[in-house]
Amino acid sequence: MLMTDTSSSQLVLPPNPQSNQTGDSVETQRQERLIKSLKAQYTADQQSKFLDLQAEAESLLQQLHAIKRQRETVGQRELVEAGAR
C-alpha cells in the first residue's frame, strides 16, 4: 500500500519485512516496488512522465552534489593558500 507523506508530498513505501539488506540494495528494492505499484495504478503516459521526472530529479541531485564537492575543494584550496601566506 502506498501512502503520501503530507509534510513533503512524497510517496512513502511501507517497509519490506522480507528484506534484510541495507544501503543501495534496499533503496533499489524500494524503487522496484514503487515502479510495480505505479504500473498497476497509472496509465502508460503517467508512468512515462513519472519516470522522466524521476530521472531528471536524479540528474539534478548529481549536479548539486558535484557543485557541492567543487565548492568544498575550492574552499579547502583557499584555506591552504591563506595558511601559506
C-alpha positions in Angstrom: 0.0 0.0 0.0 1.4 3.4 -1.0 1.0 6.3 1.4 1.6 10.0 0.9 3.8 11.9 3.4 1.8 15.1 3.8 4.7 17.1 5.1 6.7 16.6 1.9 4.1 15.3 -0.6 6.2 12.3 -1.4 5.1 8.7 -1.8 6.2 6.6 1.2 6.5 2.9 0.8 5.9 0.6 3.8 9.0 -1.4 4.9 9.5 -4.7 3.2 9.7 -7.3 6.0 11.3 -9.8 3.7 14.3 -7.5 3.1 17.3 -7.9 5.3 19.8 -6.0 3.1 21.0 -2.5 3.7 22.2 0.5 1.7 21.7 0.8 -2.0 20.1 -2.6 -2.4 17.3 -1.6 -0.1 16.7 1.6 -2.0 16.8 -0.3 -5.3 14.2 -2.7 -3.9 12.0 0.2 -2.7 12.2 1.8 -6.2 11.3 -1.5 -7.9 8.3 -1.9 -5.6 7.3 1.7 -6.3 7.5 1.1 -10.1 5.5 -2.1 -9.8 2.8 -0.4 -7.8 2.7 2.6 -10.2 2.3 0.2 -13.2 -0.7 -1.3 -11.5 -2.3 2.1 -10.8 -1.4 4.6 -13.5 -1.6 4.8 -17.3 1.4 4.3 -19.5 1.6 8.0 -20.2 1.5 8.8 -16.5 4.2 6.2 -15.8 6.4 7.6 -18.5 6.1 11.2 -17.1 6.9 9.9 -13.6 10.0 8.0 -14.8 11.1 11.1 -16.8 10.7 13.3 -13.7 12.5 10.7 -11.5 15.4 10.6 -13.9 15.5 14.4 -14.1 15.5 14.7 -10.3 18.3 12.2 -10.0 20.3 14.2 -12.6 19.7 17.4 -10.7 20.8 15.8 -7.4 24.0 14.6 -9.1 24.7 18.1 -10.4 24.0 19.5 -6.9 26.5 17.1 -5.3 29.1 17.9 -7.9 28.7 21.6 -7.3 29.0 21.0 -3.5 32.2 18.9 -3.9 33.6 21.7 -6.2 32.9 24.4 -3.6 34.4 22.3 -0.8 37.5 21.8 -2.9 37.8 25.5 -3.7 37.3 26.3 0.0 40.0 23.9 1.1 42.4 25.3 -1.5 41.7 28.8 -0.3 42.4 27.7 3.3 45.7 26.1 2.3 46.7 29.3 0.3 45.8 31.5 3.2 47.8 29.4 5.6 50.9 29.6 3.3 51.0 33.4 3.5 
